[in-house]
Amino acid sequence: MAFSPFRPARIAEAGRSKGEAELGGVLVHGRYRTPEEMIYLASRLDPGGRLNLNIRWTAPSAGHDRSWYPGLFMDPVETNEPALTQAIRVIDNARERATESGRIDPAHMVMMGFSQGACLTVEYALRHPGKCRTLVVLTGGLFGPSGTEWQGTRGMLAGTRVFITGSDVDEWIPEPRVHETARVLEDFGAAVEVRIYAGRKHEVSDAELIEAGEFIKKAQT
């Protein structure tokens, strides 16, 4: 059956109450995953509570078989359209909701995604530069096959911080694409930190979540 335009069923929320958070966050789940799984990952960012992350999360859902787009992220981009553009629109709506009608500015906005959601987090930054200035890319990369020339301008991501992770054995997100993504984002002005975890399967480890939590904390100060 062809991949049909999805209708996101809902946006889950977690964290601080509306009006109380210093940070607004968007969680983007992976293929066949759920918003609740992303909320669980977010709960592991600060296991001891020492960071005191003051953040309210919104987590949109993909409505077609819990997938945001039909193909692989390194397929030609056009083969994942129009679902890819629709997914970005849904994520932008969740980001707008997370700002609480503009109360929380882009410098205090965080987006965190895993796998499909991590790739969409990168794509969101390219399509909406400056709207969210702290990105946590848990095993993801730029869309498109090898040799793609990604469009953007030098400096368009100035002020954006990116924490991007990967593994040397992940068959879904090759390590070279993680490094290539970091280089492109840096060329566009982002400040990027890369972590490659040896032997880690296609999953999210406790170690990278703790590092991600510390990375997010910097946006709170």
Residue pairs with C-beta under 8 A, 6 or more apart in sequence:
3 64
3 67
3 69
3 70
3 83
4 64
5 64
5 82
5 83
5 86
6 62
6 63
6 64
6 67
6 68
6 83
6 86
6 87
7 63
8 60
8 61
8 62
8 63
8 90
9 61
9 63
10 35
10 60
10 61
11 35
11 58
11 59
11 60
11 61
11 93
11 94
11 97
12 35
12 36
12 39
12 58
12 59
12 61
13 56
13 57
13 58
13 59
14 39
14 42
14 43
14 56
14 57
14 59
15 21
15 25
15 42
15 53
15 55
15 56
15 57
16 54
16 55
16 56
17 56
18 56
18 100
19 100
19 103
20 54
20 56
21 54
21 55
21 56
21 104
22 54
22 55
22 104
22 108
22 220
23 53
23 54
23 55
23 56
23 104
23 108
23 109
23 110
23 216
23 219
23 220
24 55
24 56
24 58
24 95
24 98
24 99
24 100
24 104
24 108
24 109
24 110
25 42
25 55
25 56
25 57
25 58
25 98
25 109
25 110
25 111
25 112
25 216
26 57
26 58
26 59
26 60
26 91
26 94
26 95
26 98
26 109
26 110
26 111
26 112
26 132
27 35
27 38
27 39
27 41
27 42
27 57
27 58
27 59
27 111
27 112
27 113
27 117
28 38
28 59
28 60
28 68
28 91
28 111
28 112
28 113
28 114
28 116
28 117
28 118
28 120
28 121
29 35
29 37
29 38
29 59
29 61
29 62
29 66
29 113
29 114
29 116
29 117
30 113
30 114
30 115
30 116
30 117
30 118
31 66
31 67
31 68
31 115
31 116
32 65
32 66
32 67
33 66
33 114
33 115
33 116
33 117
34 61
34 66
35 59
35 60
35 61
36 59
38 59
38 112
38 113
38 114
38 117
39 57
39 59
41 112
41 114
41 138
41 204
41 209
42 57
42 112
44 206
44 209
44 210
45 51
45 53
45 209
45 210
45 212
45 213
45 216
46 52
46 53
46 210
46 213
47 206
47 210
51 213
51 214
51 217
53 213
53 216
53 217
53 220
54 220
55 110
55 216
55 220
56 98
56 100
57 98
58 94
58 95
58 97
58 98
59 94
60 90
60 91
60 93
60 94
62 68
62 87
62 90
64 83
67 116
68 83
68 84
68 87
68 116
68 117
68 120
69 80
69 83
69 84
69 87
69 116
70 79
70 80
70 83
71 79
71 80
72 172
73 80
73 116
73 119
73 140
73 141
73 142
73 143
73 173
74 141
74 143
74 144
74 145
74 146
74 174
74 177
75 145
76 144
76 145
77 84
77 143
77 144
77 148
80 143
84 120
84 123
84 143
87 120
88 120
88 123
88 124
88 127
88 128
91 111
91 120
91 124
92 124
92 128
92 131
95 109
95 111
95 124
95 128
95 131
95 132
98 104
98 109
99 105
99 109
106 130
106 131
106 132
106 133
107 133
107 159
107 219
108 219
108 220
109 131
109 132
109 133
109 134
110 132
110 134
110 135
110 136
110 216
110 219
111 121
111 124
111 125
111 132
111 134
111 135
111 136
112 121
112 135
112 136
112 138
112 212
112 216
113 119
113 120
113 121
113 136
113 137
113 138
113 140
114 138
114 139
114 140
114 204
115 138
115 139
115 140
115 172
115 173
115 202
116 140
117 138
117 140
118 137
118 138
118 139
118 140
118 141
118 164
118 173
119 140
119 141
119 142
119 143
120 140
121 135
121 136
121 137
121 140
122 135
122 137
122 140
122 141
122 142
122 143
122 181
122 185
123 142
123 143
124 131
124 132
125 132
125 135
125 157
125 160
125 162
125 185
125 190
126 142
126 150
126 151
126 152
126 188
129 152
129 156
129 157
129 160
129 188
130 156
130 157
130 159
130 160
132 160
133 159
133 160
133 161
133 219
134 160
134 161
134 215
134 216
134 218
134 219
135 160
135 161
135 162
135 163
135 164
135 190
136 163
136 212
136 215
136 216
137 162
137 163
137 164
137 165
137 181
138 165
138 204
138 208
138 212
139 165
139 166
139 167
139 170
139 172
139 173
139 178
139 202
139 204
140 164
140 173
140 178
140 181
141 164
141 166
141 173
141 177
141 178
141 180
141 181
142 148
142 150
142 177
142 180
142 181
142 184
144 150
150 184
152 184
152 187
152 188
153 188
154 187
154 188
154 189
155 188
155 189
156 188
156 189
157 185
157 188
157 189
157 190
158 189
158 190
159 189
160 185
160 189
160 190
160 191
161 190
161 191
161 192
161 193
161 215
161 218
161 219
162 182
162 185
162 190
162 191
162 192
162 193
163 192
163 193
163 195
163 211
163 212
163 215
164 178
164 181
164 182
164 185
164 192
164 193
164 194
164 195
165 178
165 194
165 195
165 196
165 197
165 208
165 212
166 173
166 175
166 178
166 194
166 195
166 196
166 197
167 173
167 175
167 196
167 197
167 198
167 199
167 200
167 201
167 202
168 175
168 196
168 197
168 198
168 199
169 198
169 199
169 200
169 201
170 200
170 201
170 202
171 202
172 202
173 202
175 196
178 194
178 196
179 194
182 192
182 194
185 192
186 192
193 215
195 208
195 211
197 205
197 207
197 208
